[in-house]
Amino acid sequence: GAVVSQHPSRVICKSGTSVKIECRSLDFQATTMFWYRQFPKQSLMLMATSNEGSKATYEQGVEKDKFLINHASLTLSTLTVTSAHPEDSSFYICSARVRQGEAGELFFGEGSRLTVL
Amino acid sequence: KQEVTQIPAALSVPEGENLVLNCSFTDSAIYNLQWFRQDPGKGLTSLLLIQSSQREQTSGRLNASLDKSSGRSTLYIAASQPGDSATYLCAVRPSGGYQKVTFGTGTKLQVIP
């Protein structure tokens, strides 16, 4: 299957700093990428849908000024957690879909564990 | 609003057993259904994708079926192995051009050697 690379896999930062997480589709073009957050022992919570070249669509309750999403190319989307606080500590996962209108299979990155001290 | 339920929430079986995981969804207007596995602290690995027009898909020891009219999908794992231990998630994508999928609650599988 297609490969989605997510980096970094783990990051620890101080409260008040910003952290950027990258999501890359390595062997396909992803017109749409999704960012999820996962709490312990829970399923995935969709944060936002990112379409290449346009603004991300955020889910209700997700602060767009805090979680900045940029989808600058067909192979790269980034999530920046701004002014991070301990409550932002979580597991963040991205996924990518191969071209709208086709099979529409979703491929996921390995996830990024964020710990805010 | 689509709701996706997976039963059981947890399952423990001895190695070698065949097993079935269930996924139920409330809205049958779907584009496709996808099964994933997630290992602790990791992302999701795609196992099988079934389009709405298909009845089943097979990959190795895995077989997924889809009965859209009754809102059900099953994932059959043959001859289970300890390496199959993981959480299994189903995800339903709606028809009508929508992008978002709805994930099930997951089944945590433990295969005992």
Contacts between the chains, C-beta under 8 A, distances in Angstrom:
chain1	res1	chain2	res2	distance
A	1	B	46	5.6
A	4	B	43	7.8
A	6	B	43	6.9
A	32	B	99	5.8
A	34	B	99	7.8
A	34	B	100	7.8
A	43	B	89	6.7
A	43	B	103	4.8
A	43	B	104	7.1
A	43	B	105	5.8
A	43	B	106	5.7
A	44	B	44	7.8
A	44	B	89	7.8
A	44	B	103	5.3
A	46	B	100	6.2
A	49	B	99	5.6
A	49	B	100	6.7
A	91	B	41	7.5
A	93	B	43	5.2
A	93	B	44	7.0
A	95	B	44	7.4
A	97	B	99	7.4
A	100	B	99	7.6
A	103	B	32	7.3
A	103	B	49	6.4
A	103	B	51	6.9
A	104	B	31	6.4
A	104	B	32	5.9
A	104	B	49	7.9
A	104	B	93	6.2
A	105	B	32	7.9
A	105	B	34	6.6
A	105	B	46	6.2
A	105	B	49	4.7
A	106	B	34	6.0
A	106	B	46	6.7
A	106	B	91	7.0
A	106	B	101	6.8
A	107	B	46	6.0
A	108	B	36	7.3
A	108	B	43	4.3
A	108	B	44	4.0
A	108	B	45	7.3
A	108	B	46	7.4
A	109	B	43	5.1
A	110	B	42	5.9
A	110	B	43	4.4
A	111	B	41	7.3
A	111	B	42	6.1
A	111	B	43	4.4
A	113	B	41	7.0
